[in-house]
Amino acid sequence: MISIKSEQELQLMRQAGKAAAAARDAAGKACLPGVTTAEIDQIVRKVLAEYGAKPSFLGYNGFPAAVCVSVNEEVIHGIPGKRRLVEGDIVKIDVGAEIGGYHGDTAATFAVGKVSPDALRLIEVTKQSFYEGIKQARAGQRLSDISHAIGAYAEANGYAVVKDFTGHGVGAKLHEAPSIPNYGPPGRGVRLLPGMTLAIEPMINMGTHQVFILADGWTVITADRSLSAHYEHTVLITSGEPELLTE
């Protein structure tokens, strides 16, 4: 069942979203050559604490960090550690913040120094695929209208859409109903209603759509080791334009 949030719940989600966005942006600015992914985790913890927020990911199903830091062919769920970023890397920063029992969830892909034109294009198409999707994030539309718009845009630009992982509802739980694929036909699924809050998150690969999980049990990588990009906001369905709670 998809929950419709009250105004009181939405105020907490706006606060959580603001904290998550600040931590995401601070982490993105720290994506520089020589910085370790563990140092990025420390930055996220510090910013979330400044906002009075808890890291949604820390301890979630046993995840050992406050942020997912996924580099190059790593799609999502990368565990911060000793790895040092190098010029040309692309880094996916995925942050969840919880305030008053409600969550905000957001991600973006950042370039480390000068990256290849192909990598930059992947980042930009992934971001734009999100914005194509939320053109459909309006009351009365079907859930799969969002999915279709994302996938059609990414595939028209020559990229593959990850099918094994999806976006999701978000609110009192980090992951709520519904699942939101980034591909598929339009006109299916539930009708969108004001008060629904959705974490919409294209995961787009330069090569194959196929992925697998590393031995750490978390890190998802592309099967052909091609680059992957990720972009996510927590989106509120309203009676008009969607509101991005993590912008």
N, C-alpha and C positions, 0 to 999 in steps of 0.2 A: 504494500500500500504506500502511495506517495503522500507525504505529509504536506499540508498547507500551513505555512508559518504565520503566526500572529505578528502584530507590529512589535510587541515586546521581544519576541524571538528574533525578529529581523534586526532590531537595534543591536542585540548581542552579536549577531552574525556580521553586521557592518563593522563593529569593533574588532572582531576576530579577523575579518577580511583586511582591515587596515593594517593590523599587526603583521599578518602574513605577507602582504604586499611590501611593507617596509623591510621585512627580513629578506624577501626575495631580491629586492633591489640592492640592498646592502651586500648581499652575497654575490650578486652579479657584478658589482663594481670591484669586488675582490678577486674576480676571475682573471688573474694576471700571471704571467710566467713566473714560476718558482713557488707559487702559493700551493700549499697542500690542501687536499680536500677536507682533511680534519680541521684545518684552520677556518675553512668556510663554515663548517659545522659550528665552531665556537662563535663565529660572528652571528649566525642565525640565533643561537641560544641567547646571546647578549641582547640582540634587538628585541626578540620576543619578550624577554624579561623586562625590558624598558617599557614595553606596552602593557605589562601586566598579563601577558598571555603565556599559556603553556604550549610546548611543541606537541602538536597532535600525533606526530609520527613516533616520538620517542617511546619505546616499549610496545607500540601497536603490533600485535601478533608477534612480539619479540624483536621488532626492528630496533637496532642498537644506537640510533642516532636521531638528531632533531631535524635533519634535512636529508633528502635524497640528492646525491651529486653524481650524475651519470655523464661520462665523458665519451665523446666520439661515437663508437659503435654501441655503447651502452644506451639502451632506450630509456629505461626507468629503473628506479629502486636501487641505484648505486649507493653503496655504503661508504661514507667518508673514511679516509685513512691516511696512509703515508704518501700516497701518490702525489707527485708534484705536477702541476699544470705546465704545459710547454706551449710556446708560440704555435698557433695554428689549430689548437684544440677547439672543439665546441663543447660547451658544458651545459647540461640541463640541470637547473636548480628547481626543486619541487619542495614547497613549504606548506605545512598545515599549522594553523594556530587555533587554540581553543580559549575562549573567554566565557565564563559563566555557563559552561556546559554546551556551548555551541561553537561550530568550527567554520573556518575559512580555509580554502584549499586553492593553491595557485602554483603555476610553473611557467618558466620561460627558458629559452636557450640563449646562451651568451658566447660571444667569440673571445678567444684569448689572443690578444695582440692581433696581428694580421693573419687572416684565414683565407682559404682559397675562395675564388668566386663561386665555385660549385657549392661550397659549404654555406656561404652567405645566402645564396639563392634558396637552398633548402630551408634555412632558418626563416627567411621572409615568406616563402610559400606556406610553411607550417603555420606561422602566425596569421597570415591572411585566410587560411582555411578555417581557422577559428572564427574570424569575423564574417566569413561567408556563412558559417553555421548559425551564428546568432542573428543573422537577418531573419531566420525562421523561428527564433526563440520568442514567440509572441502568443498571447492567449488565443486559443482557437486552432492553432496549428497542431499537427501531429508530431509526436516525439521524433519519429524517423525522418521528418523533414529536415531537422538539424543534422542528423547523421548523413543523409544523402548529400546535403549541400557541402559538408566537409569533404567527404570522400570524392565527390565529383570534381571538386576544385583541385584537390591534391593529385588525383589521377590524371586530370587534363594537363597538369604540369609535368607529368612524367614520373611521378613518385608513387610509392606503395604505401598503403594504409595498414598499420598494425591491426590485426583482427583478434588477437588473443587477449587484449586488454581494452577496457572501455572507460568512458566517463561514467558518472554516477550521481545520484542524489547526495546531498550533504546537508547537515543541520545539527541535530542533537547527537547524531553519529557521524563519524568521518565518512563512512560509506553507507548510504541509504538507497532504497529503490528510487528511481529505476536505473538499470544499466543503460548507458548511452553509447552505442557503437559509433564509430567514425566512418561508417560506410553503410550501404544498403539502399533499398528502394524508398521513395517518399510515401507519405500518406498512410503510415502504419503506426501502431502503438497508441498510447493514451493521448487524449487532447490536453494541451498545455493550459494550465489555469493560473491566474494571479496568485502569488504566494508560494509557488513551487521554487525551490532553490536547487540548482543543478551545477555540478562541476563538469564543465565541458572541456575536453582535453585531447585535441588531435595529437597522435604520435605517428610521425611520418618518416618513412625510410627512403634513402636514396636508391637502394637495391630491392631485394626481396621483401615481401611483407612478413616472412617467416622469422620467428624469434625463438630463443630458448633461454632458460634460467641457468646461471652458473652454479657451481658447487656450493657457494655461500648460501644458497637457498633464496636469494633476493634479486641479485643483479640480472636484469633482462638485457640480452644483447641480440643484435641482428644475426641471423644464421649465416649470412655471407660476409659479416664484418663491415658492411657498408655503414656510412654515417646515418644517424637518426636525430630528429629534432622533436621537441615537445613544447606545447604551449597550452596554458590552462588558466581559466578564471572561474570563480564561483559566480553564477549568474542567477539573478532573481527575475522570474517572470512577473510582469506587471500588466496593467490594462493597456499599456502603450509600449514604449521602447523598453527593452530589457535593461536592467540595472546590473552593472558589474560591481560586485561587492569587494573584489580584490584588485581593482584597477589602481 
